[in-house]
């Protein structure tokens, strides 16, 4: 399990960038993604609430 914590400055425009063919959605709930998180072997696109949940879970 990764112990990397979400970086507080890892923000992006809602749904990703203008260069994406389709908006980026949260890997957990399918809302528009506003954050990303990179672990040891995983890379997640997350919305704000799911990013906050991940931070709380990792800090347990």
C-alpha positions, 0 to 999 in steps of 0.5 A: 500500500502506498503512503504517499499523501495527496499533494495540496497543490495538484489542482487542475481545471474541472474536467482536466485540460483543454487538450483532452478529447473528453473531460477527465472524470473521477476514478471513484465517483465519475464526477469531473476531476479537479485533482490528480494523485500519483502513488507508487504504482497508481495514478488517479484522477479525483474530484475534490471530495474524493481527494479529501477522502483519500487524504483522510484515509491515508492519514489514518 
